[in-house]
Amino acid sequence: MPDMFTKEKRSEIMSKIRSKGTRIELRMKKALEDRGIGFEYQPKMFGKPDFLISPNIVVFCDSSFWHGRDWNRLRTHLSRPYWYDHIRRNRKRDKLVAATLKEKGYTVIRFWDYQLEKEIEKCVGRIERAMHFATGGS
């Protein structure tokens, strides 16, 4: 089934969807600040992570829909090839970004939106453990 919108209208709609400053990012930002964890928000680096925690931890806050959580179930519910292809490309890009950053020595941590909404303390704890490990446990 083709997209119900023209290419121009679809572009206009998509341009209004935020990629920075989302609710889940702001929730993580506040949690990191509350714990006194220093970070760079939206660092200008490959893969566009949401947070960089020195020296080498990158954090991504992923939307379940846009990044294809539970892909096997989600893809059967997508009504248009546009969404299937779009989310499939996002998932492929996410894997490439993670692999590339790991090769460059970064610890890559990804959280789903539901984790940030319901388990923010566990998420920050995971970051703190990675920080502890990155500093050699000191």
CYANA upper distance limits for C-alpha pairs under 8 A (distance plus 0.5 A):
  1 MET  CA     79 SER  CA      8.31
  1 MET  CA     80 ARG  CA      6.44
  1 MET  CA     81 PRO  CA      7.75
  2 PRO  CA     80 ARG  CA      7.41
  2 PRO  CA     81 PRO  CA      8.14
  2 PRO  CA     82 TYR  CA      8.47
  3 ASP  CA     80 ARG  CA      7.42
  3 ASP  CA     82 TYR  CA      7.52
  5 PHE  CA      9 LYS  CA      6.25
  5 PHE  CA     10 ARG  CA      6.20
  6 THR  CA     10 ARG  CA      6.58
  7 LYS  CA     11 SER  CA      6.62
  8 GLU  CA     12 GLU  CA      6.80
  9 LYS  CA     13 ILE  CA      6.72
 10 ARG  CA     14 MET  CA      6.57
 11 SER  CA     15 SER  CA      6.55
 12 GLU  CA     16 LYS  CA      7.32
 13 ILE  CA     17 ILE  CA      7.75
 18 ARG  CA     22 THR  CA      6.97
 20 LYS  CA     25 GLU  CA      8.21
 20 LYS  CA     42 GLN  CA      8.22
 21 GLY  CA     25 GLU  CA      6.53
 21 GLY  CA     26 LEU  CA      6.71
 22 THR  CA     26 LEU  CA      6.72
 23 ARG  CA     27 ARG  CA      6.66
 24 ILE  CA     28 MET  CA      6.81
 24 ILE  CA     61 CYS  CA      7.14
 24 ILE  CA    113 ASP  CA      6.66
 24 ILE  CA    116 LEU  CA      6.79
 24 ILE  CA    117 GLU  CA      7.63
 25 GLU  CA     29 LYS  CA      6.58
 25 GLU  CA     50 ASP  CA      7.57
 25 GLU  CA     61 CYS  CA      6.65
 26 LEU  CA     30 LYS  CA      6.67
 27 ARG  CA     31 ALA  CA      6.77
 27 ARG  CA    116 LEU  CA      7.70
 27 ARG  CA    117 GLU  CA      8.38
 28 MET  CA     32 LEU  CA      6.61
 28 MET  CA    116 LEU  CA      7.48
 28 MET  CA    120 ILE  CA      7.78
 29 LYS  CA     33 GLU  CA      6.70
 29 LYS  CA     41 TYR  CA      8.31
 30 LYS  CA     34 ASP  CA      6.48
 31 ALA  CA     35 ARG  CA      6.80
 31 ALA  CA    120 ILE  CA      7.81
 31 ALA  CA    121 GLU  CA      8.28
 31 ALA  CA    124 VAL  CA      7.62
 32 LEU  CA     36 GLY  CA      6.72
 32 LEU  CA     37 ILE  CA      5.67
 32 LEU  CA     38 GLY  CA      7.88
 32 LEU  CA     39 PHE  CA      8.41
 32 LEU  CA    124 VAL  CA      7.41
 33 GLU  CA     37 ILE  CA      6.37
 33 GLU  CA     38 GLY  CA      7.77
 37 ILE  CA     53 ILE  CA      8.43
 38 GLY  CA     53 ILE  CA      6.95
 38 GLY  CA     54 SER  CA      8.14
 39 PHE  CA     51 PHE  CA      6.82
 39 PHE  CA     52 LEU  CA      6.02
 39 PHE  CA     53 ILE  CA      5.08
 39 PHE  CA     54 SER  CA      7.33
 40 GLU  CA     51 PHE  CA      6.12
 40 GLU  CA     52 LEU  CA      5.58
 40 GLU  CA     53 ILE  CA      7.02
 41 TYR  CA     50 ASP  CA      6.45
 41 TYR  CA     51 PHE  CA      5.28
 41 TYR  CA     52 LEU  CA      7.16
 42 GLN  CA     48 LYS  CA      7.21
 42 GLN  CA     49 PRO  CA      6.75
 42 GLN  CA     50 ASP  CA      5.25
 42 GLN  CA     51 PHE  CA      6.19
 42 GLN  CA     52 LEU  CA      8.13
 43 PRO  CA     48 LYS  CA      7.24
 43 PRO  CA     49 PRO  CA      7.28
 43 PRO  CA     50 ASP  CA      7.60
 43 PRO  CA     51 PHE  CA      7.12
 43 PRO  CA     52 LEU  CA      6.96
 44 LYS  CA     48 LYS  CA      6.95
 45 MET  CA     49 PRO  CA      8.03
 46 PHE  CA     97 VAL  CA      7.98
 46 PHE  CA    101 LEU  CA      8.29
 47 GLY  CA     97 VAL  CA      5.82
 47 GLY  CA     98 ALA  CA      8.47
 47 GLY  CA    101 LEU  CA      8.44
 49 PRO  CA     58 VAL  CA      6.57
 49 PRO  CA     59 VAL  CA      6.40
 49 PRO  CA     60 PHE  CA      5.78
 50 ASP  CA     58 VAL  CA      7.99
 50 ASP  CA     59 VAL  CA      6.34
 50 ASP  CA     60 PHE  CA      5.68
 50 ASP  CA     61 CYS  CA      7.08
 51 PHE  CA     58 VAL  CA      6.15
 51 PHE  CA     59 VAL  CA      5.53
 51 PHE  CA     60 PHE  CA      7.34
 52 LEU  CA     56 ASN  CA      7.64
 52 LEU  CA     57 ILE  CA      6.28
 52 LEU  CA     58 VAL  CA      5.13
 52 LEU  CA     59 VAL  CA      6.98
 53 ILE  CA     57 ILE  CA      5.52
 53 ILE  CA     58 VAL  CA      6.74
 53 ILE  CA     59 VAL  CA      8.44
 56 ASN  CA    105 GLY  CA      7.44
 56 ASN  CA    106 TYR  CA      5.24
 56 ASN  CA    107 THR  CA      6.65
 56 ASN  CA    134 ALA  CA      8.26
 57 ILE  CA    106 TYR  CA      6.05
 57 ILE  CA    107 THR  CA      5.20
 57 ILE  CA    108 VAL  CA      6.61
 57 ILE  CA    109 ILE  CA      7.95
 57 ILE  CA    130 ALA  CA      8.08
 57 ILE  CA    131 MET  CA      8.03
 58 VAL  CA    106 TYR  CA      7.24
 58 VAL  CA    107 THR  CA      6.70
 58 VAL  CA    108 VAL  CA      5.63
 58 VAL  CA    109 ILE  CA      6.69
 59 VAL  CA    108 VAL  CA      6.67
 59 VAL  CA    109 ILE  CA      5.35
 59 VAL  CA    110 ARG  CA      6.26
 59 VAL  CA    111 PHE  CA      8.21
 60 PHE  CA    108 VAL  CA      8.36
 60 PHE  CA    109 ILE  CA      6.80
 60 PHE  CA    110 ARG  CA      5.18
 60 PHE  CA    111 PHE  CA      6.75
 61 CYS  CA    110 ARG  CA      6.56
 61 CYS  CA    111 PHE  CA      5.58
 61 CYS  CA    112 TRP  CA      6.58
 61 CYS  CA    113 ASP  CA      7.08
 61 CYS  CA    116 LEU  CA      8.38
 62 ASP  CA     66 TRP  CA      8.01
 62 ASP  CA     67 HIS  CA      6.69
 62 ASP  CA    110 ARG  CA      7.40
 62 ASP  CA    111 PHE  CA      6.45
 62 ASP  CA    112 TRP  CA      5.40
 62 ASP  CA    113 ASP  CA      6.34
 63 SER  CA     67 HIS  CA      6.31
 63 SER  CA     68 GLY  CA      8.40
 63 SER  CA     69 ARG  CA      8.47
 63 SER  CA    112 TRP  CA      6.46
 63 SER  CA    113 ASP  CA      5.68
 64 SER  CA     68 GLY  CA      6.12
 64 SER  CA     69 ARG  CA      5.30
 64 SER  CA    112 TRP  CA      6.60
 64 SER  CA    113 ASP  CA      6.73
 64 SER  CA    114 TYR  CA      8.20
 65 PHE  CA     69 ARG  CA      7.08
 65 PHE  CA     87 ILE  CA      8.32
 66 TRP  CA     87 ILE  CA      6.37
 66 TRP  CA     90 ASN  CA      7.71
 67 HIS  CA     87 ILE  CA      6.63
 67 HIS  CA     90 ASN  CA      6.42
 67 HIS  CA     91 ARG  CA      6.27
 67 HIS  CA     94 ASP  CA      8.43
 68 GLY  CA     74 LEU  CA      7.43
 68 GLY  CA     87 ILE  CA      6.54
 68 GLY  CA     88 ARG  CA      7.94
 68 GLY  CA     90 ASN  CA      8.39
 68 GLY  CA     91 ARG  CA      7.09
 69 ARG  CA     74 LEU  CA      7.97
 69 ARG  CA    112 TRP  CA      8.24
 70 ASP  CA     74 LEU  CA      6.59
 71 TRP  CA     75 ARG  CA      6.24
 72 ASN  CA     76 THR  CA      7.49
 73 ARG  CA     77 HIS  CA      7.51
 74 LEU  CA     78 LEU  CA      7.11
 75 ARG  CA     84 TYR  CA      6.76
 78 LEU  CA     83 TRP  CA      6.92
 78 LEU  CA     84 TYR  CA      6.73
 79 SER  CA     83 TRP  CA      8.13
 80 ARG  CA     84 TYR  CA      7.22
 81 PRO  CA     85 ASP  CA      6.50
 82 TYR  CA     86 HIS  CA      6.51
 83 TRP  CA     87 ILE  CA      6.49
 84 TYR  CA     88 ARG  CA      6.47
 85 ASP  CA     89 ARG  CA      6.59
 86 HIS  CA     90 ASN  CA      6.85
 87 ILE  CA     91 ARG  CA      6.71
 88 ARG  CA     92 LYS  CA      6.77
 89 ARG  CA     93 ARG  CA      6.57
 90 ASN  CA     94 ASP  CA      6.57
 91 ARG  CA     95 LYS  CA      6.89
 92 LYS  CA     96 LEU  CA      6.90
 93 ARG  CA     97 VAL  CA      6.56
 94 ASP  CA     98 ALA  CA      6.64
 95 LYS  CA     99 ALA  CA      6.64
 96 LEU  CA    100 THR  CA      6.54
 97 VAL  CA    101 LEU  CA      6.56
 98 ALA  CA    102 LYS  CA      6.56
 98 ALA  CA    108 VAL  CA      6.81
 99 ALA  CA    103 GLU  CA      6.68
100 THR  CA    104 LYS  CA      6.91
101 LEU  CA    105 GLY  CA      7.01
101 LEU  CA    106 TYR  CA      5.91
101 LEU  CA    107 THR  CA      8.13
101 LEU  CA    108 VAL  CA      7.66
102 LYS  CA    106 TYR  CA      5.39
102 LYS  CA    107 THR  CA      6.68
102 LYS  CA    108 VAL  CA      7.24
107 THR  CA    130 ALA  CA      8.14
109 ILE  CA    127 ILE  CA      8.23
111 PHE  CA    115 GLN  CA      6.83
111 PHE  CA    116 LEU  CA      7.32
111 PHE  CA    123 CYS  CA      7.87
112 TRP  CA    116 LEU  CA      7.09
113 ASP  CA    117 GLU  CA      6.68
114 TYR  CA    118 LYS  CA      6.51
114 TYR  CA    119 GLU  CA      8.29
115 GLN  CA    119 GLU  CA      5.48
115 GLN  CA    120 ILE  CA      6.97
115 GLN  CA    123 CYS  CA      7.74
116 LEU  CA    120 ILE  CA      5.23
116 LEU  CA    123 CYS  CA      7.42
119 GLU  CA    123 CYS  CA      6.89
120 ILE  CA    124 VAL  CA      6.75
121 GLU  CA    125 GLY  CA      6.55
122 LYS  CA    126 ARG  CA      6.70
123 CYS  CA    127 ILE  CA      7.02
124 VAL  CA    128 GLU  CA      6.69
125 GLY  CA    129 ARG  CA      6.68
126 ARG  CA    130 ALA  CA      6.82
127 ILE  CA    131 MET  CA      6.68
128 GLU  CA    132 HIS  CA      6.64
129 ARG  CA    133 PHE  CA      6.67
130 ALA  CA    134 ALA  CA      6.48
131 MET  CA    135 THR  CA      6.81
132 HIS  CA    136 GLY  CA      7.02
132 HIS  CA    137 GLY  CA      5.43
132 HIS  CA    138 SER  CA      7.26
133 PHE  CA    137 GLY  CA      5.78
